[in-house]
């Protein structure tokens, strides 16, 4: 059984990704670690418990992590996910408490206890991972793989023309993570804009009717659906974190990916938060005259959006499973 840690700034799309992992019988979620991002870290922790409770499976330990980025003031996204990050629909708060151990310590301990086995799926800013890497790089070299929802991938950003939210919040941390020598896969926001990637309103309503877990998954994204109506002119839903979790859980949905050298821009300029993706395809000049860098990440370029949707719907409406 695969062993994963979910690092999350639990907004409404993170919640769906957590449901996917907890309801997959092939993986064991060793821990959920929370970080500031979509909402502040305390609210992200509450939302993690809401997601775990809604999954109707098992309760992994939840550890609170970084309450701010490494070097900047916190930036949040309540305007997209709602004031509580979960659509402001009055969700109850489960009677659950976080562990006393800090998220960074929990990550390092679990990696040491399971050398070469732990995969980390990071759905928010990379602050917790960067802190773990800086505190004990030798331990973090034992990580099997990091899957990250971050960057514009091969396209544009969603905060600025070049920066995606998770990187923009803490580009310094993302740079530490990307440059650290362990296998990693980046799923950019561009995957959500592929043909067929959005969930249209008829799909949303169909999923909402497929059972209590499916209903929770759509209900908690109501603010995100309304945000799309305001920005794009109609009610539809993009799910960046579930696509990243889907790549981690279901590699068969990936139709194109490249091993790339990724450079994270951290200067205080309009390029802050950009992840430059170089997959060595350019032929305009003599390559010998340009600096060469070995690939440091696998970047997803395309997925089978239809297969992803089938897998997601099946995972959410499956009868209650135990882990």
C-alpha positions as CSV (number, residue, x, y, z in Angstrom):
1,X,0.0,0.0,0.0
2,X,1.3,3.4,-1.0
3,X,2.0,5.9,1.9
4,X,1.3,9.5,1.4
5,X,1.3,12.8,3.3
6,X,-1.1,15.5,2.1
7,X,0.1,19.0,2.7
8,X,-2.7,21.5,2.2
9,X,-4.0,25.0,2.6
10,X,-7.5,23.5,2.7
11,X,-9.8,25.4,0.4
12,X,-12.7,23.8,-1.3
13,X,-10.8,22.2,-4.2
14,X,-8.2,20.8,-1.6
15,X,-11.2,19.2,0.1
16,X,-12.1,17.2,-2.9
17,X,-8.5,16.1,-3.3
18,X,-8.5,14.9,0.3
19,X,-11.7,12.9,-0.3
20,X,-10.0,11.2,-3.3
21,X,-7.0,10.1,-1.3
22,X,-8.9,8.9,1.8
23,X,-11.4,6.9,-0.4
24,X,-8.7,5.2,-2.5
25,X,-8.0,1.7,-1.0
26,X,-4.5,1.6,-2.6
27,X,-3.1,4.4,-0.5
28,X,-2.7,5.1,3.2
29,X,-2.8,8.8,4.2
30,X,-0.2,8.9,7.0
31,X,-0.9,12.5,7.9
32,X,-2.5,15.7,6.7
33,X,-0.4,18.8,7.3
34,X,-1.8,22.3,7.0
35,X,-0.3,25.6,5.8
36,X,-1.5,29.1,5.2
37,X,-2.6,29.8,1.6
38,X,-6.2,29.8,0.4
39,X,-7.1,30.6,4.1
40,X,-5.1,31.1,7.2
41,X,-3.5,28.0,8.7
42,X,-6.0,27.7,11.6
43,X,-9.0,27.8,9.1
44,X,-7.1,25.4,6.8
45,X,-6.9,23.0,9.8
46,X,-10.6,23.2,10.5
47,X,-11.3,22.6,6.8
48,X,-9.1,19.6,6.8
49,X,-11.2,18.1,9.6
50,X,-14.3,18.9,7.6
51,X,-12.9,17.1,4.6
52,X,-11.8,14.1,6.6
53,X,-15.2,13.8,8.3
54,X,-17.0,14.0,4.9
55,X,-14.9,11.2,3.4
56,X,-16.6,8.7,5.7
57,X,-13.4,6.5,5.9
58,X,-10.7,6.9,8.5
59,X,-9.1,9.8,10.4
60,X,-5.4,10.4,9.7
61,X,-3.6,12.7,12.2
62,X,-3.7,16.3,11.3
63,X,-0.7,18.6,12.1
64,X,-0.7,22.4,12.0
65,X,2.2,23.9,10.1
66,X,3.4,27.3,8.9
67,X,1.1,30.3,9.6
68,X,2.9,32.6,7.1
69,X,5.3,32.3,4.1
70,X,9.1,32.2,4.6
71,X,9.8,35.8,3.8
72,X,6.6,37.6,2.9
73,X,3.3,38.6,4.4
74,X,0.5,36.0,3.9
75,X,-1.8,36.2,0.8
76,X,-5.1,34.4,0.9
77,X,-7.9,33.7,-1.5
78,X,-11.2,34.0,0.4
79,X,-12.5,36.0,-2.5
80,X,-12.4,32.8,-4.5
81,X,-13.2,30.0,-2.0
82,X,-15.4,32.0,0.5
83,X,-14.6,33.5,3.8
84,X,-14.2,30.1,5.4
85,X,-12.5,28.6,2.3
86,X,-15.4,26.1,1.9
87,X,-18.1,28.1,0.2
88,X,-19.6,29.8,3.3
89,X,-22.4,27.2,3.4
90,X,-22.4,26.8,7.2
91,X,-20.6,23.5,7.4
92,X,-20.3,22.1,10.9
93,X,-16.9,21.8,12.6
94,X,-16.2,18.1,13.5
95,X,-15.2,17.3,17.1
96,X,-11.6,16.6,16.2
97,X,-8.3,18.1,17.4
98,X,-4.9,18.5,15.7
99,X,-1.8,16.7,17.0
100,X,0.6,18.6,19.2
101,X,3.5,17.8,16.9
102,X,4.2,20.6,14.3
103,X,3.7,19.7,10.7
104,X,7.4,20.0,9.8
105,X,8.4,17.7,12.6
106,X,5.7,15.2,11.6
107,X,6.8,15.2,8.0
108,X,10.5,14.6,9.0
109,X,9.5,11.8,11.5
110,X,7.3,10.0,9.0
111,X,9.9,10.1,6.3
112,X,12.6,8.8,8.7
113,X,10.2,6.0,9.8
114,X,9.4,5.0,6.3
115,X,12.6,5.6,4.2
116,X,12.0,5.6,0.5
117,X,8.3,5.0,0.9
118,X,6.6,8.3,1.6
119,X,5.1,10.3,-1.2
120,X,4.1,13.9,-0.5
121,X,1.2,15.5,-2.3
122,X,1.4,19.3,-1.7
123,X,-1.8,21.1,-2.6
124,X,-0.9,24.6,-1.4
125,X,2.2,26.8,-0.9
126,X,5.4,24.8,-0.3
127,X,6.3,26.5,3.0
128,X,6.1,23.4,5.2
129,X,8.2,21.3,2.7
130,X,10.8,24.1,2.4
131,X,11.1,24.3,6.2
132,X,11.5,20.5,6.4
133,X,14.1,20.5,3.7
134,X,16.1,23.3,5.3
135,X,15.9,21.7,8.8
136,X,16.9,18.2,7.8
137,X,17.9,17.8,4.1
138,X,19.3,14.3,4.7
139,X,15.9,13.1,6.0
140,X,14.1,14.7,3.2
141,X,16.3,12.9,0.7
142,X,14.4,9.8,1.8
143,X,11.1,11.0,0.3
144,X,10.0,8.8,-2.5
145,X,8.3,11.5,-4.6
146,X,6.7,14.9,-4.3
147,X,3.6,15.8,-6.3
148,X,2.8,19.5,-6.4
149,X,-0.1,21.5,-7.6
150,X,1.9,24.6,-8.5
151,X,3.0,26.9,-11.4
152,X,1.4,27.9,-14.6
153,X,2.9,24.7,-16.2
154,X,3.2,25.4,-19.9
155,X,0.8,28.3,-19.7
156,X,-0.1,31.5,-17.8
157,X,-0.6,32.1,-14.1
158,X,-3.9,32.8,-12.3
159,X,-2.7,35.6,-10.0
160,X,-0.5,37.5,-12.4
161,X,0.1,36.7,-16.1
162,X,3.0,34.5,-15.1
163,X,2.4,33.4,-11.5
164,X,0.1,30.7,-10.1
165,X,-1.4,31.2,-6.7
166,X,0.5,28.5,-4.7
167,X,3.9,29.8,-6.0
168,X,2.9,33.4,-5.7
169,X,2.1,33.1,-2.0
170,X,5.6,31.8,-1.2
171,X,7.9,31.6,-4.2
172,X,11.0,31.4,-2.0
173,X,9.6,28.1,-0.5
174,X,8.7,26.8,-3.9
175,X,12.2,27.5,-5.1
176,X,13.6,25.4,-2.2
177,X,11.3,22.5,-3.0
178,X,11.8,22.6,-6.8
179,X,15.6,22.7,-6.5
180,X,15.8,19.9,-3.9
181,X,17.1,16.7,-5.4
182,X,14.2,14.2,-5.0
183,X,11.8,13.0,-7.7
184,X,8.9,15.4,-8.2
185,X,6.0,16.0,-10.5
186,X,4.5,19.5,-11.0
187,X,0.9,19.9,-12.1
188,X,0.3,23.4,-13.3
189,X,-2.9,25.5,-13.4
190,X,-2.9,25.1,-17.1
191,X,-4.2,21.5,-16.8
192,X,-7.5,23.0,-15.5
193,X,-7.9,24.9,-18.7
194,X,-7.5,22.0,-21.1
195,X,-10.5,21.2,-23.3
196,X,-13.1,19.4,-21.2
197,X,-11.3,20.0,-17.9
198,X,-13.9,22.3,-16.4
199,X,-17.0,20.7,-14.8
200,X,-20.0,22.4,-16.5
201,X,-23.1,23.1,-14.5
202,X,-24.9,20.0,-15.7
203,X,-22.0,17.8,-14.6
204,X,-21.9,19.6,-11.2
205,X,-25.6,18.9,-10.6
206,X,-25.2,15.3,-11.7
207,X,-22.3,14.7,-9.3
208,X,-24.2,16.5,-6.5
209,X,-27.0,13.9,-6.8
210,X,-24.7,10.8,-6.6
211,X,-24.5,10.5,-2.8
212,X,-23.5,12.4,0.4
213,X,-19.7,12.5,-0.4
214,X,-20.3,13.7,-3.9
215,X,-22.8,16.3,-2.6
216,X,-20.3,17.6,-0.1
217,X,-17.7,17.9,-2.8
218,X,-19.9,20.1,-5.0
219,X,-21.6,22.0,-2.1
220,X,-18.3,23.2,-0.5
221,X,-17.2,24.5,-3.9
222,X,-20.2,26.8,-4.3
223,X,-18.2,30.0,-3.8
224,X,-15.7,28.8,-6.5
225,X,-18.6,28.0,-8.9
226,X,-20.0,31.5,-8.3
227,X,-16.5,33.0,-8.8
228,X,-16.5,31.4,-12.2
229,X,-19.9,32.9,-13.0
230,X,-18.6,36.3,-12.1
231,X,-15.3,36.0,-14.0
232,X,-16.2,33.6,-16.9
233,X,-19.9,34.4,-17.4
234,X,-21.3,31.0,-16.4
235,X,-21.4,28.6,-13.5
236,X,-18.7,26.0,-13.9
237,X,-15.9,24.5,-11.7
238,X,-12.2,24.1,-12.1
239,X,-10.5,21.7,-9.7
240,X,-6.7,22.3,-9.7
241,X,-5.9,20.2,-6.5
242,X,-8.0,17.2,-7.5
243,X,-6.2,17.1,-10.9
244,X,-2.9,17.1,-9.0
245,X,-4.1,14.4,-6.7
246,X,-5.5,12.5,-9.8
247,X,-2.0,12.5,-11.3
248,X,-0.6,11.1,-8.1
249,X,-3.3,8.4,-7.7
250,X,-4.1,7.5,-11.3
251,X,-1.0,7.9,-13.5
252,X,-2.9,6.4,-16.4
253,X,-4.7,9.8,-16.8
254,X,-1.5,11.4,-17.9
255,X,-1.2,11.7,-21.7
256,X,1.9,13.9,-22.0
257,X,4.7,14.9,-19.5
258,X,8.3,16.0,-19.8
259,X,11.3,16.0,-17.6
260,X,12.2,19.7,-17.4
261,X,14.4,22.1,-15.7
262,X,12.2,24.5,-13.7
263,X,13.4,27.8,-12.4
264,X,11.4,29.8,-9.8
265,X,11.6,33.6,-10.0
266,X,11.8,35.2,-6.6
267,X,12.9,38.7,-7.4
268,X,10.4,41.4,-6.4
269,X,9.5,42.2,-10.0
270,X,6.5,41.4,-12.3
271,X,8.0,38.0,-12.7
272,X,7.7,37.1,-9.0
273,X,6.3,33.6,-8.6
274,X,6.8,32.6,-12.3
275,X,8.1,29.0,-12.8
276,X,10.1,28.9,-16.0
277,X,9.7,25.5,-17.6
278,X,12.5,24.4,-19.9
279,X,12.0,21.1,-21.6
280,X,15.0,21.6,-24.0
281,X,12.9,21.8,-27.1
282,X,14.1,25.1,-28.5
283,X,16.3,24.9,-31.6
284,X,16.7,28.6,-32.6
285,X,20.3,28.9,-31.5
286,X,23.3,26.7,-31.0
287,X,22.6,25.0,-27.7
288,X,26.3,24.8,-26.9
289,X,26.2,28.6,-26.3
290,X,23.5,28.4,-23.7
291,X,23.8,27.2,-20.1
292,X,22.4,23.7,-19.6
293,X,20.7,22.4,-16.6
294,X,19.7,18.8,-15.8
295,X,15.9,18.3,-15.3
296,X,14.7,18.8,-11.7
297,X,11.0,18.0,-12.2
298,X,8.5,16.1,-14.3
299,X,5.9,18.6,-15.6
300,X,2.5,17.4,-16.7
301,X,1.5,18.8,-20.1
302,X,-1.8,17.0,-20.8
303,X,-4.2,14.6,-19.1
304,X,-7.2,12.7,-20.2
305,X,-9.9,14.9,-18.7
306,X,-12.7,12.5,-19.5
307,X,-11.0,9.6,-17.7
308,X,-10.2,11.9,-14.8
309,X,-13.8,12.9,-14.4
310,X,-14.9,9.2,-14.6
311,X,-12.4,8.2,-11.9
312,X,-13.3,11.2,-9.7
313,X,-17.0,10.5,-9.8
314,X,-16.5,6.8,-9.1
315,X,-14.3,7.6,-6.1
316,X,-16.8,9.9,-4.6
317,X,-19.9,7.8,-5.0
318,X,-18.3,4.4,-4.1
319,X,-19.8,2.9,-0.9
320,X,-18.0,3.8,2.3
321,X,-14.5,2.3,2.4
322,X,-12.1,1.8,5.3
323,X,-8.4,2.4,5.5
